[in-house]
Amino acid sequence: MTVPQWLDWAQRLQAIAQTGLHFTQEAFDRERFAAIQEIAAEMMAAQSDAEVETVRGWFGMQAGYTTPKVDVRGVVIHDGRMLLAREKLDGGRWTLPGGWADVGESPSVAAEREILEEAGYQAKAVKLLAFYDRNKHPHPYYPFHAYKVFFRCDLVDERQNLAPNVETEETGWFTEAELDGLELSIGRVTLAQLRHFFDHARHPEWPTDFD
């Protein structure tokens, strides 16, 4: 397990508190769940660079029964090169096109949409490469539990039509050897994961990876 013990505890406490606040109407119980949520916020703030008020704000935006968030990414490898995009919101670092899954949208369609929106290419999801628990991979700390879903996608049209957007600065195609020279958005994808997806391209018979 890659996630530190304190973060695992804090995530689980926050999940218990959020779910409890959603279901209970009894004032005494709500006070107790609110207290548990405050402990989780204080734990995260104490072990990270975030102020406790910031963490409280993150928690305050969550409601309902607690479930993991779902991050969907599209893996396009064409002529030995992988499609990546530079994220405006992460200092111009490179990542696979993707983002949080939207309600009412299947994950494969979400991956196709993200490729079109962030990289300007029409693609078709053809295989689920990996379904990962974010906590079990060397991503930076994140206050909530999340799953990461990676689809292999084939280009439908090799022509690029990238409209201006608020997420990406530019796109590029990179060989596996060129990955070492890139500054990656490791909150979104790691170098080891990108290399593994090149391995998948060389071995299409491999099954889906999962945690």
PyMOL commands that set and color helices and strands:
alter all, ss='L'
color gray80, all
select helices_A, chain A and resi 5-23+27-46+52-60+88-90+107-119+134-136+177-181+191-202
alter helices_A, ss='H'
color red, helices_A
select strands_A, chain A and resi 69-75+77-78+81-87+93-95+98-100+122-133+146-157+168-174+209-210
alter strands_A, ss='S'
color yellow, strands_A
deselect
rebuild
show_as cartoon
